Amino acid sequence: MLPIGVAVSALTRATGDRTGYQRSSFRHWNTGANPSDGCNTRAEVLIAEAVQAPEVGPGCTLTGGLRWSYSSLPCAGSSTVPQLT
């Protein structure tokens, strides 16, 4: 077993390739913790992880807000958060 720092430093870095990616291929979002509020799991995670909460509109439409991306860079808004694999 390797210490985490050694294991991470052994990983090869490469530029991401999104060729062929289509968000519509990921239809697995369920109705979330409260099915009656209109927020699916994706929206609930965006709200929960926000540094500044987005405004939640009708049908759980999210606008504004601020969150940290998985690359540690700030991201404003929440309409283009990709799925991570």
mmCIF file as gemmi writes it, N, C-alpha and C atoms, coordinates in Angstrom:
data_model
loop_
_atom_site.group_PDB
_atom_site.id
_atom_site.type_symbol
_atom_site.label_atom_id
_atom_site.label_alt_id
_atom_site.label_comp_id
_atom_site.label_asym_id
_atom_site.label_entity_id
_atom_site.label_seq_id
_atom_site.pdbx_PDB_ins_code
_atom_site.Cartn_x
_atom_site.Cartn_y
_atom_site.Cartn_z
_atom_site.occupancy
_atom_site.B_iso_or_equiv
_atom_site.pdbx_formal_charge
_atom_site.auth_seq_id
_atom_site.auth_asym_id
_atom_site.pdbx_PDB_model_num
ATOM 1 N N . MET Axp A 1 ? 0.85 -1.175 0 1 0 ? 1 A 1
ATOM 2 C CA . MET Axp A 1 ? 0 0 0 1 0 ? 1 A 1
ATOM 3 C C . MET Axp A 1 ? 0.897 1.241 0 1 0 ? 1 A 1
ATOM 4 N N . LEU Axp A 2 ? 0.575 2.196 -0.855 1 0 ? 2 A 1
ATOM 5 C CA . LEU Axp A 2 ? 1.369 3.422 -0.975 1 0 ? 2 A 1
ATOM 6 C C . LEU Axp A 2 ? 0.73 4.561 -0.193 1 0 ? 2 A 1
ATOM 7 N N . PRO Axp A 3 ? 1.527 5.453 0.364 1 0 ? 3 A 1
ATOM 8 C CA . PRO Axp A 3 ? 0.964 6.669 0.947 1 0 ? 3 A 1
ATOM 9 C C . PRO Axp A 3 ? 0.284 7.469 -0.16 1 0 ? 3 A 1
ATOM 10 N N . ILE Axp A 4 ? -0.759 8.209 0.17 1 0 ? 4 A 1
ATOM 11 C CA . ILE Axp A 4 ? -1.552 8.921 -0.823 1 0 ? 4 A 1
ATOM 12 C C . ILE Axp A 4 ? -0.706 9.862 -1.673 1 0 ? 4 A 1
ATOM 13 N N . GLY Axp A 5 ? 0.239 10.579 -1.072 1 0 ? 5 A 1
ATOM 14 C CA . GLY Axp A 5 ? 1.088 11.496 -1.835 1 0 ? 5 A 1
ATOM 15 C C . GLY Axp A 5 ? 1.911 10.791 -2.893 1 0 ? 5 A 1
ATOM 16 N N . VAL Axp A 6 ? 2.435 9.614 -2.556 1 0 ? 6 A 1
ATOM 17 C CA . VAL Axp A 6 ? 3.229 8.836 -3.506 1 0 ? 6 A 1
ATOM 18 C C . VAL Axp A 6 ? 2.322 8.315 -4.623 1 0 ? 6 A 1
ATOM 19 N N . ALA Axp A 7 ? 1.166 7.817 -4.257 1 0 ? 7 A 1
ATOM 20 C CA . ALA Axp A 7 ? 0.235 7.291 -5.256 1 0 ? 7 A 1
ATOM 21 C C . ALA Axp A 7 ? -0.221 8.376 -6.228 1 0 ? 7 A 1
ATOM 22 N N . VAL Axp A 8 ? -0.563 9.541 -5.715 1 0 ? 8 A 1
ATOM 23 C CA . VAL Axp A 8 ? -1.019 10.633 -6.576 1 0 ? 8 A 1
ATOM 24 C C . VAL Axp A 8 ? 0.105 11.118 -7.476 1 0 ? 8 A 1
ATOM 25 N N . SER Axp A 9 ? 1.321 11.229 -6.94 1 0 ? 9 A 1
ATOM 26 C CA . SER Axp A 9 ? 2.432 11.706 -7.769 1 0 ? 9 A 1
ATOM 27 C C . SER Axp A 9 ? 2.8 10.711 -8.862 1 0 ? 9 A 1
ATOM 28 N N . ALA Axp A 10 ? 2.402 9.46 -8.729 1 0 ? 10 A 1
ATOM 29 C CA . ALA Axp A 10 ? 2.688 8.453 -9.747 1 0 ? 10 A 1
ATOM 30 C C . ALA Axp A 10 ? 1.694 8.493 -10.907 1 0 ? 10 A 1
ATOM 31 N N . LEU Axp A 11 ? 0.593 9.238 -10.755 1 0 ? 11 A 1
ATOM 32 C CA . LEU Axp A 11 ? -0.401 9.322 -11.82 1 0 ? 11 A 1
ATOM 33 C C . LEU Axp A 11 ? 0.135 10.13 -12.993 1 0 ? 11 A 1
ATOM 34 N N . THR Axp A 12 ? -0.235 9.723 -14.195 1 0 ? 12 A 1
ATOM 35 C CA . THR Axp A 12 ? 0.137 10.443 -15.4 1 0 ? 12 A 1
ATOM 36 C C . THR Axp A 12 ? -0.867 11.547 -15.652 1 0 ? 12 A 1
ATOM 37 N N . ARG Axp A 13 ? -0.367 12.76 -15.897 1 0 ? 13 A 1
ATOM 38 C CA . ARG Axp A 13 ? -1.244 13.888 -16.206 1 0 ? 13 A 1
ATOM 39 C C . ARG Axp A 13 ? -1.45 13.949 -17.709 1 0 ? 13 A 1
ATOM 40 N N . ALA Axp A 14 ? -2.674 14.237 -18.096 1 0 ? 14 A 1
ATOM 41 C CA . ALA Axp A 14 ? -2.985 14.356 -19.52 1 0 ? 14 A 1
ATOM 42 C C . ALA Axp A 14 ? -4.101 15.368 -19.696 1 0 ? 14 A 1
ATOM 43 N N . THR Axp A 15 ? -4.178 15.928 -20.868 1 0 ? 15 A 1
ATOM 44 C CA . THR Axp A 15 ? -5.254 16.846 -21.201 1 0 ? 15 A 1
ATOM 45 C C . THR Axp A 15 ? -6.531 16.042 -21.388 1 0 ? 15 A 1
ATOM 46 N N . GLY Axp A 16 ? -7.621 16.545 -20.833 1 0 ? 16 A 1
ATOM 47 C CA . GLY Axp A 16 ? -8.894 15.862 -20.971 1 0 ? 16 A 1
ATOM 48 C C . GLY Axp A 16 ? -9.37 15.849 -22.417 1 0 ? 16 A 1
ATOM 49 N N . ASP Axp A 17 ? -10.094 14.837 -22.781 1 0 ? 17 A 1
ATOM 50 C CA . ASP Axp A 17 ? -10.642 14.717 -24.13 1 0 ? 17 A 1
ATOM 51 C C . ASP Axp A 17 ? -12.135 14.475 -24.007 1 0 ? 17 A 1
ATOM 52 N N . ARG Axp A 18 ? -12.926 15.442 -24.411 1 0 ? 18 A 1
ATOM 53 C CA . ARG Axp A 18 ? -14.375 15.329 -24.301 1 0 ? 18 A 1
ATOM 54 C C . ARG Axp A 18 ? -15.026 14.905 -25.615 1 0 ? 18 A 1
ATOM 55 N N . THR Axp A 19 ? -14.237 14.408 -26.543 1 0 ? 19 A 1
ATOM 56 C CA . THR Axp A 19 ? -14.77 13.953 -27.817 1 0 ? 19 A 1
ATOM 57 C C . THR Axp A 19 ? -15.848 12.902 -27.569 1 0 ? 19 A 1
ATOM 58 N N . GLY Axp A 20 ? -17.001 13.106 -28.139 1 0 ? 20 A 1
ATOM 59 C CA . GLY Axp A 20 ? -18.09 12.149 -28.008 1 0 ? 20 A 1
ATOM 60 C C . GLY Axp A 20 ? -18.958 12.33 -26.779 1 0 ? 20 A 1
ATOM 61 N N . TYR Axp A 21 ? -18.558 13.24 -25.856 1 0 ? 21 A 1
ATOM 62 C CA . TYR Axp A 21 ? -19.359 13.459 -24.644 1 0 ? 21 A 1
ATOM 63 C C . TYR Axp A 21 ? -20.661 14.151 -24.993 1 0 ? 21 A 1
ATOM 64 N N . GLN Axp A 22 ? -21.753 13.655 -24.459 1 0 ? 22 A 1
ATOM 65 C CA . GLN Axp A 22 ? -23.06 14.296 -24.598 1 0 ? 22 A 1
ATOM 66 C C . GLN Axp A 22 ? -23.776 14.191 -23.265 1 0 ? 22 A 1
ATOM 67 N N . ARG Axp A 23 ? -24.108 15.339 -22.684 1 0 ? 23 A 1
ATOM 68 C CA . ARG Axp A 23 ? -24.799 15.321 -21.399 1 0 ? 23 A 1
ATOM 69 C C . ARG Axp A 23 ? -26.076 14.487 -21.456 1 0 ? 23 A 1
ATOM 70 N N . SER Axp A 24 ? -26.755 14.499 -22.583 1 0 ? 24 A 1
ATOM 71 C CA . SER Axp A 24 ? -28.017 13.763 -22.711 1 0 ? 24 A 1
ATOM 72 C C . SER Axp A 24 ? -27.832 12.256 -22.536 1 0 ? 24 A 1
ATOM 73 N N . SER Axp A 25 ? -26.603 11.768 -22.612 1 0 ? 25 A 1
ATOM 74 C CA . SER Axp A 25 ? -26.348 10.34 -22.404 1 0 ? 25 A 1
ATOM 75 C C . SER Axp A 25 ? -26.444 9.955 -20.931 1 0 ? 25 A 1
ATOM 76 N N . PHE Axp A 26 ? -26.45 10.942 -20.033 1 0 ? 26 A 1
ATOM 77 C CA . PHE Axp A 26 ? -26.503 10.689 -18.595 1 0 ? 26 A 1
ATOM 78 C C . PHE Axp A 26 ? -27.887 11.036 -18.073 1 0 ? 26 A 1
ATOM 79 N N . ARG Axp A 27 ? -28.766 10.084 -18.08 1 0 ? 27 A 1
ATOM 80 C CA . ARG Axp A 27 ? -30.154 10.323 -17.646 1 0 ? 27 A 1
ATOM 81 C C . ARG Axp A 27 ? -30.439 9.644 -16.31 1 0 ? 27 A 1
ATOM 82 N N . HIS Axp A 28 ? -29.439 9.513 -15.483 1 0 ? 28 A 1
ATOM 83 C CA . HIS Axp A 28 ? -29.581 8.762 -14.239 1 0 ? 28 A 1
ATOM 84 C C . HIS Axp A 28 ? -29.991 9.605 -13.033 1 0 ? 28 A 1
ATOM 85 N N . TRP Axp A 29 ? -30.171 10.906 -13.192 1 0 ? 29 A 1
ATOM 86 C CA . TRP Axp A 29 ? -30.522 11.736 -12.035 1 0 ? 29 A 1
ATOM 87 C C . TRP Axp A 29 ? -31.907 11.351 -11.539 1 0 ? 29 A 1
ATOM 88 N N . ASN Axp A 30 ? -32.004 11.022 -10.243 1 0 ? 30 A 1
ATOM 89 C CA . ASN Axp A 30 ? -33.303 10.662 -9.689 1 0 ? 30 A 1
ATOM 90 C C . ASN Axp A 30 ? -34.016 11.911 -9.171 1 0 ? 30 A 1
ATOM 91 N N . THR Axp A 31 ? -35.145 11.725 -8.535 1 0 ? 31 A 1
ATOM 92 C CA . THR Axp A 31 ? -35.957 12.856 -8.092 1 0 ? 31 A 1
ATOM 93 C C . THR Axp A 31 ? -35.435 13.538 -6.845 1 0 ? 31 A 1
ATOM 94 N N . GLY Axp A 32 ? -34.353 13.067 -6.275 1 0 ? 32 A 1
ATOM 95 C CA . GLY Axp A 32 ? -33.769 13.714 -5.109 1 0 ? 32 A 1
ATOM 96 C C . GLY Axp A 32 ? -34.437 13.309 -3.811 1 0 ? 32 A 1
ATOM 97 N N . ALA Axp A 33 ? -34.008 13.948 -2.73 1 0 ? 33 A 1
ATOM 98 C CA . ALA Axp A 33 ? -34.489 13.601 -1.394 1 0 ? 33 A 1
ATOM 99 C C . ALA Axp A 33 ? -35.953 13.959 -1.189 1 0 ? 33 A 1
ATOM 100 N N . ASN Axp A 34 ? -36.414 15.034 -1.835 1 0 ? 34 A 1
ATOM 101 C CA . ASN Axp A 34 ? -37.8 15.465 -1.701 1 0 ? 34 A 1
ATOM 102 C C . ASN Axp A 34 ? -38.419 15.53 -3.098 1 0 ? 34 A 1
ATOM 103 N N . PRO Axp A 35 ? -39.065 14.454 -3.545 1 0 ? 35 A 1
ATOM 104 C CA . PRO Axp A 35 ? -39.596 14.412 -4.906 1 0 ? 35 A 1
ATOM 105 C C . PRO Axp A 35 ? -40.582 15.532 -5.232 1 0 ? 35 A 1
ATOM 106 N N . SER Axp A 36 ? -41.198 16.126 -4.23 1 0 ? 36 A 1
ATOM 107 C CA . SER Axp A 36 ? -42.208 17.154 -4.501 1 0 ? 36 A 1
ATOM 108 C C . SER Axp A 36 ? -41.625 18.54 -4.76 1 0 ? 36 A 1
ATOM 109 N N . ASP Axp A 37 ? -40.304 18.752 -4.508 1 0 ? 37 A 1
ATOM 110 C CA . ASP Axp A 37 ? -39.753 20.102 -4.691 1 0 ? 37 A 1
ATOM 111 C C . ASP Axp A 37 ? -39.218 20.363 -6.101 1 0 ? 37 A 1
ATOM 112 N N . GLY Axp A 38 ? -39.191 19.336 -6.953 1 0 ? 38 A 1
ATOM 113 C CA . GLY Axp A 38 ? -38.748 19.513 -8.321 1 0 ? 38 A 1
ATOM 114 C C . GLY Axp A 38 ? -37.248 19.469 -8.517 1 0 ? 38 A 1
ATOM 115 N N . CYS Axp A 39 ? -36.473 19.307 -7.436 1 0 ? 39 A 1
ATOM 116 C CA . CYS Axp A 39 ? -35.008 19.283 -7.539 1 0 ? 39 A 1
ATOM 117 C C . CYS Axp A 39 ? -34.512 17.843 -7.645 1 0 ? 39 A 1
ATOM 118 N N . ASN Axp A 40 ? -33.786 17.55 -8.729 1 0 ? 40 A 1
ATOM 119 C CA . ASN Axp A 40 ? -33.207 16.22 -8.837 1 0 ? 40 A 1
ATOM 120 C C . ASN Axp A 40 ? -31.901 16.173 -8.04 1 0 ? 40 A 1
ATOM 121 N N . THR Axp A 41 ? -31.277 15.029 -7.993 1 0 ? 41 A 1
ATOM 122 C CA . THR Axp A 41 ? -30.056 14.864 -7.208 1 0 ? 41 A 1
ATOM 123 C C . THR Axp A 41 ? -28.971 15.834 -7.647 1 0 ? 41 A 1
ATOM 124 N N . ARG Axp A 42 ? -28.81 16.057 -8.943 1 0 ? 42 A 1
ATOM 125 C CA . ARG Axp A 42 ? -27.796 16.981 -9.453 1 0 ? 42 A 1
ATOM 126 C C . ARG Axp A 42 ? -28.002 18.367 -8.871 1 0 ? 42 A 1
ATOM 127 N N . ALA Axp A 43 ? -29.238 18.867 -8.915 1 0 ? 43 A 1
ATOM 128 C CA . ALA Axp A 43 ? -29.537 20.199 -8.384 1 0 ? 43 A 1
ATOM 129 C C . ALA Axp A 43 ? -29.293 20.251 -6.879 1 0 ? 43 A 1
ATOM 130 N N . GLU Axp A 44 ? -29.679 19.202 -6.167 1 0 ? 44 A 1
ATOM 131 C CA . GLU Axp A 44 ? -29.478 19.18 -4.719 1 0 ? 44 A 1
ATOM 132 C C . GLU Axp A 44 ? -27.993 19.238 -4.363 1 0 ? 44 A 1
ATOM 133 N N . VAL Axp A 45 ? -27.15 18.554 -5.134 1 0 ? 45 A 1
ATOM 134 C CA . VAL Axp A 45 ? -25.71 18.591 -4.879 1 0 ? 45 A 1
ATOM 135 C C . VAL Axp A 45 ? -25.165 19.986 -5.166 1 0 ? 45 A 1
ATOM 136 N N . LEU Axp A 46 ? -25.606 20.616 -6.262 1 0 ? 46 A 1
ATOM 137 C CA . LEU Axp A 46 ? -25.159 21.968 -6.582 1 0 ? 46 A 1
ATOM 138 C C . LEU Axp A 46 ? -25.533 22.954 -5.472 1 0 ? 46 A 1
ATOM 139 N N . ILE Axp A 47 ? -26.728 22.822 -4.942 1 0 ? 47 A 1
ATOM 140 C CA . ILE Axp A 47 ? -27.172 23.695 -3.847 1 0 ? 47 A 1
ATOM 141 C C . ILE Axp A 47 ? -26.351 23.419 -2.589 1 0 ? 47 A 1
ATOM 142 N N . ALA Axp A 48 ? -26.19 22.145 -2.254 1 0 ? 48 A 1
ATOM 143 C CA . ALA Axp A 48 ? -25.485 21.762 -1.022 1 0 ? 48 A 1
ATOM 144 C C . ALA Axp A 48 ? -24.019 22.161 -1.046 1 0 ? 48 A 1
ATOM 145 N N . GLU Axp A 49 ? -23.367 22.116 -2.21 1 0 ? 49 A 1
ATOM 146 C CA . GLU Axp A 49 ? -21.943 22.403 -2.295 1 0 ? 49 A 1
ATOM 147 C C . GLU Axp A 49 ? -21.641 23.855 -2.652 1 0 ? 49 A 1
ATOM 148 N N . ALA Axp A 50 ? -22.654 24.687 -2.744 1 0 ? 50 A 1
ATOM 149 C CA . ALA Axp A 50 ? -22.452 26.088 -3.132 1 0 ? 50 A 1
ATOM 150 C C . ALA Axp A 50 ? -21.769 26.879 -2.019 1 0 ? 50 A 1
ATOM 151 N N . VAL Axp A 51 ? -20.846 27.741 -2.413 1 0 ? 51 A 1
ATOM 152 C CA . VAL Axp A 51 ? -20.226 28.689 -1.491 1 0 ? 51 A 1
ATOM 153 C C . VAL Axp A 51 ? -21.202 29.848 -1.282 1 0 ? 51 A 1
ATOM 154 N N . GLN Axp A 52 ? -21.845 30.262 -2.36 1 0 ? 52 A 1
ATOM 155 C CA . GLN Axp A 52 ? -22.964 31.207 -2.32 1 0 ? 52 A 1
ATOM 156 C C . GLN Axp A 52 ? -24.128 30.48 -2.984 1 0 ? 52 A 1
ATOM 157 N N . ALA Axp A 53 ? -25.195 30.306 -2.267 1 0 ? 53 A 1
ATOM 158 C CA . ALA Axp A 53 ? -26.323 29.528 -2.781 1 0 ? 53 A 1
ATOM 159 C C . ALA Axp A 53 ? -26.918 30.157 -4.03 1 0 ? 53 A 1
ATOM 160 N N . PRO Axp A 54 ? -27.275 29.324 -5.022 1 0 ? 54 A 1
ATOM 161 C CA . PRO Axp A 54 ? -27.963 29.843 -6.19 1 0 ? 54 A 1
ATOM 162 C C . PRO Axp A 54 ? -29.414 30.156 -5.837 1 0 ? 54 A 1
ATOM 163 N N . GLU Axp A 55 ? -30.042 30.964 -6.662 1 0 ? 55 A 1
ATOM 164 C CA . GLU Axp A 55 ? -31.471 31.208 -6.495 1 0 ? 55 A 1
ATOM 165 C C . GLU Axp A 55 ? -32.2 30.013 -7.079 1 0 ? 55 A 1
ATOM 166 N N . VAL Axp A 56 ? -33.167 29.49 -6.34 1 0 ? 56 A 1
ATOM 167 C CA . VAL Axp A 56 ? -33.922 28.322 -6.785 1 0 ? 56 A 1
ATOM 168 C C . VAL Axp A 56 ? -35.286 28.804 -7.268 1 0 ? 56 A 1
ATOM 169 N N . GLY Axp A 57 ? -35.529 28.658 -8.563 1 0 ? 57 A 1
ATOM 170 C CA . GLY Axp A 57 ? -36.777 29.118 -9.164 1 0 ? 57 A 1
ATOM 171 C C . GLY Axp A 57 ? -37.763 27.988 -9.347 1 0 ? 57 A 1
ATOM 172 N N . PRO Axp A 58 ? -38.86 28.262 -10.03 1 0 ? 58 A 1
ATOM 173 C CA . PRO Axp A 58 ? -39.878 27.247 -10.289 1 0 ? 58 A 1
ATOM 174 C C . PRO Axp A 58 ? -39.275 26.028 -10.991 1 0 ? 58 A 1
ATOM 175 N N . GLY Axp A 59 ? -39.693 24.857 -10.581 1 0 ? 59 A 1
ATOM 176 C CA . GLY Axp A 59 ? -39.179 23.628 -11.16 1 0 ? 59 A 1
ATOM 177 C C . GLY Axp A 59 ? -37.72 23.382 -10.836 1 0 ? 59 A 1
ATOM 178 N N . CYS Axp A 60 ? -37.233 24.053 -9.786 1 0 ? 60 A 1
ATOM 179 C CA . CYS Axp A 60 ? -35.845 23.933 -9.32 1 0 ? 60 A 1
ATOM 180 C C . CYS Axp A 60 ? -34.847 24.432 -10.359 1 0 ? 60 A 1
ATOM 181 N N . THR Axp A 61 ? -35.211 25.479 -11.068 1 0 ? 61 A 1
ATOM 182 C CA . THR Axp A 61 ? -34.284 26.134 -11.983 1 0 ? 61 A 1
ATOM 183 C C . THR Axp A 61 ? -33.283 26.919 -11.149 1 0 ? 61 A 1
ATOM 184 N N . LEU Axp A 62 ? -31.989 26.624 -11.309 1 0 ? 62 A 1
ATOM 185 C CA . LEU Axp A 62 ? -30.949 27.275 -10.513 1 0 ? 62 A 1
ATOM 186 C C . LEU Axp A 62 ? -30.298 28.391 -11.316 1 0 ? 62 A 1
ATOM 187 N N . THR Axp A 63 ? -30.182 29.558 -10.698 1 0 ? 63 A 1
ATOM 188 C CA . THR Axp A 63 ? -29.482 30.672 -11.334 1 0 ? 63 A 1
ATOM 189 C C . THR Axp A 63 ? -28.55 31.318 -10.316 1 0 ? 63 A 1
ATOM 190 N N . GLY Axp A 64 ? -27.4 31.793 -10.818 1 0 ? 64 A 1
ATOM 191 C CA . GLY Axp A 64 ? -26.442 32.464 -9.955 1 0 ? 64 A 1
ATOM 192 C C . GLY Axp A 64 ? -25.744 31.507 -9.018 1 0 ? 64 A 1
ATOM 193 N N . GLY Axp A 65 ? -25.275 32.047 -7.923 1 0 ? 65 A 1
ATOM 194 C CA . GLY Axp A 65 ? -24.54 31.247 -6.95 1 0 ? 65 A 1
ATOM 195 C C . GLY Axp A 65 ? -23.074 31.135 -7.311 1 0 ? 65 A 1
ATOM 196 N N . LEU Axp A 66 ? -22.316 30.558 -6.397 1 0 ? 66 A 1
ATOM 197 C CA . LEU Axp A 66 ? -20.887 30.36 -6.599 1 0 ? 66 A 1
ATOM 198 C C . LEU Axp A 66 ? -20.503 29.054 -5.938 1 0 ? 66 A 1
ATOM 199 N N . ARG Axp A 67 ? -19.691 28.281 -6.595 1 0 ? 67 A 1
ATOM 200 C CA . ARG Axp A 67 ? -19.22 27.016 -6.035 1 0 ? 67 A 1
ATOM 201 C C . ARG Axp A 67 ? -17.78 26.823 -6.452 1 0 ? 67 A 1
ATOM 202 N N . TRP Axp A 68 ? -17.099 25.899 -5.795 1 0 ? 68 A 1
ATOM 203 C CA . TRP Axp A 68 ? -15.74 25.531 -6.173 1 0 ? 68 A 1
ATOM 204 C C . TRP Axp A 68 ? -15.828 24.308 -7.057 1 0 ? 68 A 1
ATOM 205 N N . SER Axp A 69 ? -15.112 24.326 -8.165 1 0 ? 69 A 1
ATOM 206 C CA . SER Axp A 69 ? -15.102 23.179 -9.062 1 0 ? 69 A 1
ATOM 207 C C . SER Axp A 69 ? -14.171 22.112 -8.496 1 0 ? 69 A 1
ATOM 208 N N . TYR Axp A 70 ? -14.182 20.968 -9.11 1 0 ? 70 A 1
ATOM 209 C CA . TYR Axp A 70 ? -13.299 19.897 -8.662 1 0 ? 70 A 1
ATOM 210 C C . TYR Axp A 70 ? -11.85 20.185 -9.012 1 0 ? 70 A 1
ATOM 211 N N . SER Axp A 71 ? -11.619 21.237 -9.814 1 0 ? 71 A 1
ATOM 212 C CA . SER Axp A 71 ? -10.245 21.63 -10.127 1 0 ? 71 A 1
ATOM 213 C C . SER Axp A 71 ? -9.781 22.745 -9.193 1 0 ? 71 A 1
ATOM 214 N N . SER Axp A 72 ? -10.576 23.066 -8.175 1 0 ? 72 A 1
ATOM 215 C CA . SER Axp A 72 ? -10.291 24.108 -7.187 1 0 ? 72 A 1
ATOM 216 C C . SER Axp A 72 ? -10.334 25.517 -7.758 1 0 ? 72 A 1
ATOM 217 N N . LEU Axp A 73 ? -11.004 25.692 -8.872 1 0 ? 73 A 1
ATOM 218 C CA . LEU Axp A 73 ? -11.205 27.009 -9.449 1 0 ? 73 A 1
ATOM 219 C C . LEU Axp A 73 ? -12.646 27.427 -9.2 1 0 ? 73 A 1
ATOM 220 N N . PRO Axp A 74 ? -12.9 28.697 -8.883 1 0 ? 74 A 1
ATOM 221 C CA . PRO Axp A 74 ? -14.274 29.113 -8.641 1 0 ? 74 A 1
ATOM 222 C C . PRO Axp A 74 ? -15.107 29.063 -9.914 1 0 ? 74 A 1
ATOM 223 N N . CYS Axp A 75 ? -16.349 28.666 -9.789 1 0 ? 75 A 1
ATOM 224 C CA . CYS Axp A 75 ? -17.277 28.606 -10.913 1 0 ? 75 A 1
ATOM 225 C C . CYS Axp A 75 ? -18.524 29.381 -10.541 1 0 ? 75 A 1
ATOM 226 N N . ALA Axp A 76 ? -18.864 30.361 -11.328 1 0 ? 76 A 1
ATOM 227 C CA . ALA Axp A 76 ? -20.105 31.094 -11.102 1 0 ? 76 A 1
ATOM 228 C C . ALA Axp A 76 ? -21.22 30.396 -11.871 1 0 ? 76 A 1
ATOM 229 N N . GLY Axp A 77 ? -22.406 30.402 -11.309 1 0 ? 77 A 1
ATOM 230 C CA . GLY Axp A 77 ? -23.54 29.77 -11.964 1 0 ? 77 A 1
ATOM 231 C C . GLY Axp A 77 ? -23.505 28.274 -11.784 1 0 ? 77 A 1
ATOM 232 N N . SER Axp A 78 ? -24.48 27.606 -12.382 1 0 ? 78 A 1
ATOM 233 C CA . SER Axp A 78 ? -24.542 26.162 -12.19 1 0 ? 78 A 1
ATOM 234 C C . SER Axp A 78 ? -25.145 25.437 -13.369 1 0 ? 78 A 1
ATOM 235 N N . SER Axp A 79 ? -25.251 26.093 -14.502 1 0 ? 79 A 1
ATOM 236 C CA . SER Axp A 79 ? -25.961 25.481 -15.617 1 0 ? 79 A 1
ATOM 237 C C . SER Axp A 79 ? -25.099 24.54 -16.444 1 0 ? 79 A 1
ATOM 238 N N . THR Axp A 80 ? -23.792 24.542 -16.298 1 0 ? 80 A 1
ATOM 239 C CA . THR Axp A 80 ? -22.957 23.717 -17.149 1 0 ? 80 A 1
ATOM 240 C C . THR Axp A 80 ? -22.033 22.805 -16.357 1 0 ? 80 A 1
ATOM 241 N N . VAL Axp A 81 ? -22.488 22.3 -15.245 1 0 ? 81 A 1
ATOM 242 C CA . VAL Axp A 81 ? -21.664 21.405 -14.437 1 0 ? 81 A 1
ATOM 243 C C . VAL Axp A 81 ? -21.688 20.027 -15.071 1 0 ? 81 A 1
ATOM 244 N N . PRO Axp A 82 ? -20.518 19.5 -15.466 1 0 ? 82 A 1
ATOM 245 C CA . PRO Axp A 82 ? -20.482 18.205 -16.119 1 0 ? 82 A 1
ATOM 246 C C . PRO Axp A 82 ? -20.57 17.054 -15.126 1 0 ? 82 A 1
ATOM 247 N N . GLN Axp A 83 ? -20.892 15.894 -15.628 1 0 ? 83 A 1
ATOM 248 C CA . GLN Axp A 83 ? -20.839 14.7 -14.797 1 0 ? 83 A 1
ATOM 249 C C . GLN Axp A 83 ? -19.396 14.266 -14.727 1 0 ? 83 A 1
ATOM 250 N N . LEU Axp A 84 ? -18.982 13.745 -13.596 1 0 ? 84 A 1
ATOM 251 C CA . LEU Axp A 84 ? -17.612 13.252 -13.433 1 0 ? 84 A 1
ATOM 252 C C . LEU Axp A 84 ? -17.605 11.747 -13.483 1 0 ? 84 A 1
ATOM 253 N N . THR Axp A 85 ? -16.641 11.199 -14.18 1 0 ? 85 A 1
ATOM 254 C CA . THR Axp A 85 ? -16.525 9.738 -14.241 1 0 ? 85 A 1
ATOM 255 C C . THR Axp A 85 ? -15.174 9.318 -13.744 1 0 ? 85 A 1
